[in-house]
Amino acid sequence: MPEQKLHPQAQQVCDLIVASGRPPIETLTPPQARQAYLASRAILQPEAEAVAEVLPLSATGPHGPIPLRYYRGNGVDKGRPQPALVYFHGGGWVIGDLESHDQVCRAVANAIPAIVVAVDYRLAPEHKFPAAVEDAIAATRWIADNAERHGIDAGRLAVAGDSAGGNLAAVVALDARDHGGPRLVHQVLIYPGTDMRMGWPSLERHAQQLPLTRAGMQWFVGHYLCNDADKLDWRASPLMAASLASLPPALIITAGFDPLCDEGEAYAEALRKAKVAVELARFEGQIHGFLNMGRIIADAGRAVATVAAALRGSFKLA
């Protein structure tokens, strides 16, 4: 197998990060890291697409309201219940919010087309594990329970997320299977973290690969988890779940130059062994986080199209 090469557009992003003089994330405080992440939006993200409707919503959570943002894609009929995707943003459970992934959610809502509901779960270290998990589960249940009044078909509900959000989407699917729903028709896991033990070869192979280095991943996990025992909890490491049987079909997207590549692909293989339908889409020359870099990385658009195609099938949209 020929040695893969970093995509020139991915290299361009890495060069921009170096040229910006941005300190390594592990040297920053969480508030500084959040500010740096949002500052990168103007450089890396394309203009946000117009959608038919955007609404603020609020789910009932275990520790107070959970802010949501509802997107109705262009061409989505408001007169009858429509399929919906519950989306969990990435950012290592420490950074990211509704704004950081607004552009992605709009693009996905239009590409399917369907409703997308983004979840603003609590972040670490202010709210450590399992706070994000609790919010993700509660928000998904609330969306299902209140589907009718928001024009959502509760029988066509899916979950998705990138990075930490992919981790949360996987965990929500496991919880829904084990606790009586809601019934999910698909799970979309975009370069997900699935194993907090951090022992996979890609973490070594791409230890210094921007934008997510091994040291950066250790920083995120250190802020998110309470102790080493949490690494073995399936709610943090879904690869540790006792069984992956009877889960909804999955699309798993990985990036060839991502430290998390191997654990994402290991999760795909584990799902296959459990007789779950899986599509694995590996973007060979890409880096972690490329979905949010569509101003420079054209593969971001291809990833959105891949997500939309998978969901159109499960949503029965032809």
C-alpha positions as CSV (number, residue, x, y, z in Angstrom):
1,M,0.0,0.0,0.0
2,P,1.6,3.3,-1.1
3,E,2.3,5.8,1.7
4,Q,-0.4,8.3,1.9
5,K,0.4,12.0,1.7
6,L,-1.1,15.0,3.5
7,H,-3.6,16.7,1.2
8,P,-2.2,20.1,-0.1
9,Q,-5.2,21.9,1.3
10,A,-4.8,20.2,4.7
11,Q,-1.1,21.3,4.6
12,Q,-2.2,24.8,3.8
13,V,-4.4,24.8,7.0
14,C,-1.4,23.5,9.1
15,D,0.8,26.2,7.6
16,L,-1.7,28.9,8.5
17,I,-1.9,27.6,12.1
18,V,1.9,27.8,12.4
19,A,2.1,31.2,10.7
20,S,-0.6,32.6,13.1
21,G,1.7,31.9,16.1
22,R,-1.2,30.3,17.9
23,P,0.2,28.6,21.0
24,P,-0.4,24.8,21.4
25,I,-3.8,24.2,23.0
26,E,-2.2,22.3,25.9
27,T,-0.6,25.6,27.0
28,L,-3.9,27.5,27.1
29,T,-6.6,27.8,29.7
30,P,-10.0,26.5,28.5
31,P,-11.4,30.1,28.1
32,Q,-8.3,31.0,26.0
33,A,-8.8,27.9,23.9
34,R,-12.5,28.7,23.3
35,Q,-11.6,32.2,22.1
36,A,-8.9,30.8,19.8
37,Y,-11.3,28.3,18.4
38,L,-13.9,30.8,17.6
39,A,-11.3,33.2,16.1
40,S,-10.4,30.5,13.5
41,R,-13.9,30.4,12.1
42,A,-13.5,33.5,9.8
43,I,-10.3,32.0,8.3
44,L,-11.3,28.4,7.9
45,Q,-15.1,28.3,7.5
46,P,-17.0,29.3,4.3
47,E,-19.9,31.7,4.5
48,A,-22.9,30.2,6.3
49,E,-25.7,29.1,4.0
50,A,-29.1,30.6,4.3
51,V,-31.7,28.0,5.5
52,A,-35.5,28.2,5.5
53,E,-35.8,28.7,9.3
54,V,-33.6,29.0,12.4
55,L,-35.1,29.0,15.9
56,P,-33.7,28.9,19.4
57,L,-35.1,26.1,21.5
58,S,-34.5,24.9,25.0
59,A,-34.6,21.2,26.2
60,T,-35.3,20.2,29.8
61,G,-32.0,18.9,31.1
62,P,-30.9,17.1,34.3
63,H,-29.3,20.3,35.6
64,G,-31.3,23.0,33.9
65,P,-32.2,24.0,30.4
66,I,-30.1,22.9,27.5
67,P,-29.9,25.4,24.7
68,L,-30.7,24.1,21.2
69,R,-30.7,25.6,17.7
70,Y,-33.3,24.4,15.2
71,Y,-32.5,24.6,11.5
72,R,-35.1,23.8,8.8
73,G,-33.3,23.2,5.5
74,N,-34.3,24.9,2.2
75,G,-37.2,23.0,0.6
76,V,-38.2,21.2,3.8
77,D,-42.0,21.2,3.9
78,K,-43.3,22.9,7.0
79,G,-46.8,21.4,6.5
80,R,-46.0,17.9,7.6
81,P,-43.6,16.2,10.0
82,Q,-40.0,16.0,8.7
83,P,-37.0,13.8,9.6
84,A,-34.5,15.4,12.0
85,L,-30.8,15.1,12.8
86,V,-29.7,15.8,16.4
87,Y,-26.2,17.3,16.1
88,F,-23.5,17.4,18.8
89,H,-20.6,19.8,18.1
90,G,-16.9,18.8,18.4
91,G,-14.3,20.5,20.5
92,G,-13.0,17.9,22.9
93,W,-15.9,18.4,25.4
94,V,-14.1,21.7,26.4
95,I,-14.5,24.1,23.4
96,G,-17.1,24.7,20.7
97,D,-20.7,25.7,20.9
98,L,-23.7,26.5,18.7
99,E,-21.8,29.2,16.9
100,S,-18.7,27.1,16.1
101,H,-20.8,24.6,14.1
102,D,-23.5,26.9,12.8
103,Q,-22.1,26.8,9.3
104,V,-21.9,22.9,9.3
105,C,-25.4,22.5,10.6
106,R,-26.8,24.8,8.0
107,A,-25.0,23.0,5.2
108,V,-26.2,19.6,6.4
109,A,-29.8,20.8,6.8
110,N,-29.8,22.0,3.2
111,A,-27.9,19.0,1.8
112,I,-30.3,16.3,3.1
113,P,-32.7,18.4,3.2
114,A,-34.2,18.0,6.6
115,I,-34.3,19.5,10.1
116,V,-31.1,19.7,12.1
117,V,-31.2,20.4,15.9
118,A,-27.9,21.4,17.4
119,V,-27.3,20.8,21.1
120,D,-25.3,23.1,23.3
121,Y,-24.3,20.6,26.0
122,R,-22.3,21.6,29.1
123,L,-18.5,21.8,28.7
124,A,-15.6,20.7,30.8
125,P,-13.8,21.4,33.0
126,E,-16.6,23.5,34.6
127,H,-18.8,20.5,34.0
128,K,-16.8,17.2,33.9
129,F,-17.9,13.8,32.7
130,P,-20.6,12.7,32.5
131,A,-22.3,16.1,32.2
132,A,-22.0,16.3,28.4
133,V,-23.4,12.8,28.1
134,E,-26.3,13.5,30.4
135,D,-27.2,16.6,28.4
136,A,-26.8,14.8,25.0
137,I,-29.1,12.0,26.2
138,A,-31.7,14.4,27.7
139,A,-31.7,16.7,24.7
140,T,-32.3,13.8,22.3
141,R,-35.2,12.4,24.4
142,W,-36.7,15.9,24.7
143,I,-36.5,16.4,20.9
144,A,-38.3,13.0,20.4
145,D,-40.9,13.7,23.0
146,N,-41.6,17.2,21.6
147,A,-41.3,16.2,18.0
148,E,-44.8,16.9,16.9
149,R,-45.0,20.5,18.0
150,H,-41.7,21.2,16.2
151,G,-42.7,19.6,12.9
152,I,-40.4,16.6,13.5
153,D,-41.3,13.0,12.6
154,A,-40.1,11.1,15.7
155,G,-40.0,7.9,13.6
156,R,-37.2,9.4,11.5
157,L,-34.7,10.7,14.0
158,A,-30.9,10.3,13.7
159,V,-27.9,11.5,15.7
160,A,-24.6,12.9,14.5
161,G,-21.5,14.7,15.7
162,D,-17.9,15.4,14.9
163,S,-14.9,14.5,17.2
164,A,-16.2,14.8,20.8
165,G,-19.7,15.2,19.2
166,G,-19.2,11.9,17.4
167,N,-18.3,10.3,20.7
168,L,-21.5,11.7,22.2
169,A,-23.6,10.6,19.3
170,A,-22.3,7.0,19.7
171,V,-23.1,7.1,23.4
172,V,-26.6,8.5,22.8
173,A,-27.3,5.6,20.4
174,L,-26.1,3.1,23.0
175,D,-28.2,4.7,25.7
176,A,-31.3,4.8,23.5
177,R,-31.0,1.1,22.7
178,D,-30.7,0.2,26.4
179,H,-33.3,2.5,27.8
180,G,-36.3,2.2,25.6
181,G,-35.6,4.8,23.0
182,P,-35.9,7.1,21.3
183,R,-35.7,4.9,18.3
184,L,-32.9,6.2,16.0
185,V,-32.6,5.4,12.4
186,H,-29.0,6.3,11.9
187,Q,-25.8,7.5,13.7
188,V,-23.2,9.6,12.0
189,L,-19.8,9.6,13.7
190,I,-17.3,12.0,12.2
191,Y,-13.7,11.3,13.3
192,P,-15.1,10.3,16.7
193,G,-13.2,9.6,19.9
194,T,-14.2,6.1,21.0
195,D,-11.5,5.0,23.4
196,M,-10.1,7.3,26.1
197,R,-7.2,4.9,26.9
198,M,-5.3,6.6,24.0
199,G,-3.4,3.5,23.0
200,W,-4.1,3.3,19.3
201,P,-1.1,3.5,16.8
202,S,-2.5,6.5,15.0
203,L,-2.0,8.6,18.2
204,E,1.7,7.8,17.9
205,R,1.9,8.0,14.1
206,H,0.3,11.4,14.0
207,A,1.3,12.6,17.5
208,Q,2.5,16.0,16.2
209,Q,0.0,16.4,13.4
210,L,-1.9,19.7,13.6
211,P,-4.5,20.7,14.5
212,L,-5.0,17.9,17.1
213,T,-1.8,16.6,18.5
214,R,-1.5,13.8,21.0
215,A,-0.6,16.4,23.7
216,G,-3.7,18.3,22.7
217,M,-5.9,15.2,23.0
218,Q,-4.4,14.5,26.4
219,W,-5.3,18.1,27.4
220,F,-8.9,17.6,26.3
221,V,-9.3,14.2,28.1
222,G,-7.6,15.5,31.2
223,H,-10.2,18.4,31.4
224,Y,-13.1,16.1,30.6
225,L,-12.7,13.0,32.7
226,C,-12.6,13.0,36.5
227,N,-10.0,10.1,36.8
228,D,-8.4,7.2,35.0
229,A,-11.3,4.9,35.9
230,D,-13.6,7.0,33.7
231,K,-11.6,5.9,30.6
232,L,-13.1,2.5,30.9
233,D,-16.7,3.7,31.3
234,W,-18.6,3.1,28.0
235,R,-20.2,6.6,28.3
236,A,-16.7,8.0,27.8
237,S,-15.3,5.1,25.6
238,P,-18.1,3.6,23.6
239,L,-15.7,1.0,22.3
240,M,-15.7,-0.4,25.8
241,A,-19.5,-1.1,25.7
242,A,-20.4,-4.7,26.6
243,S,-22.3,-5.1,23.4
244,L,-22.7,-3.1,20.2
245,A,-25.5,-5.3,18.8
246,S,-28.9,-3.9,17.7
247,L,-27.6,-0.3,17.2
248,P,-28.8,1.9,14.3
249,P,-26.9,1.8,11.0
250,A,-23.7,3.9,11.2
251,L,-21.7,6.2,8.9
252,I,-18.2,6.7,10.3
253,I,-16.0,9.3,8.7
254,T,-12.3,9.2,9.5
255,A,-9.3,11.3,8.4
256,G,-6.0,9.6,7.4
257,F,-3.8,12.1,9.3
258,D,-5.9,12.2,12.4
259,P,-4.5,10.8,15.7
260,L,-8.1,9.5,16.3
261,C,-8.2,7.6,12.9
262,D,-7.5,4.1,14.3
263,E,-10.1,4.2,17.1
264,G,-12.8,5.5,14.8
265,E,-12.1,2.7,12.4
266,A,-11.9,0.2,15.2
267,Y,-15.4,1.3,16.2
268,A,-16.6,0.7,12.7
269,E,-15.1,-2.8,12.8
270,A,-16.6,-3.6,16.2
271,L,-20.0,-2.5,14.9
272,R,-19.6,-4.7,11.9
273,K,-18.8,-7.7,14.1
274,A,-21.9,-6.9,16.1
275,K,-23.9,-7.2,12.8
276,V,-24.6,-3.4,12.6
277,A,-24.7,-1.9,9.1
278,V,-21.7,0.3,8.8
279,E,-20.4,2.6,6.0
280,L,-16.8,3.7,6.7
281,A,-15.6,6.7,4.7
282,R,-11.9,7.4,5.1
283,F,-10.6,10.8,3.8
284,E,-7.1,9.7,3.2
285,G,-5.0,12.9,3.2
286,Q,-7.1,14.8,5.7
287,I,-6.7,16.1,9.2
288,H,-8.8,16.2,12.3
289,G,-11.5,18.9,12.1
290,F,-11.5,19.2,8.4
291,L,-15.4,19.4,8.3
292,N,-15.1,22.9,9.7
293,M,-12.5,24.1,7.2
294,G,-14.5,24.3,4.0
295,R,-13.1,27.7,3.1
296,I,-9.8,26.0,2.4
297,I,-10.5,22.2,2.4
298,A,-12.8,21.1,-0.4
299,D,-13.2,17.7,1.2
300,A,-15.4,19.4,3.8
301,G,-18.1,19.7,1.2
302,R,-17.6,16.1,0.1
303,A,-18.0,15.0,3.7
304,V,-21.3,17.0,4.0
305,A,-22.5,15.3,0.8
306,T,-21.5,11.8,2.2
307,V,-23.5,12.5,5.4
308,A,-26.5,13.8,3.5
309,A,-26.6,10.7,1.2
310,A,-26.4,8.3,4.1
311,L,-29.2,10.1,5.9
312,R,-31.4,10.4,2.9
313,G,-31.5,6.6,2.8
314,S,-32.4,6.2,6.4
315,F,-34.9,9.1,6.3
316,K,-36.5,7.5,3.2
317,L,-36.1,10.7,1.2
318,A,-35.1,8.7,-2.0
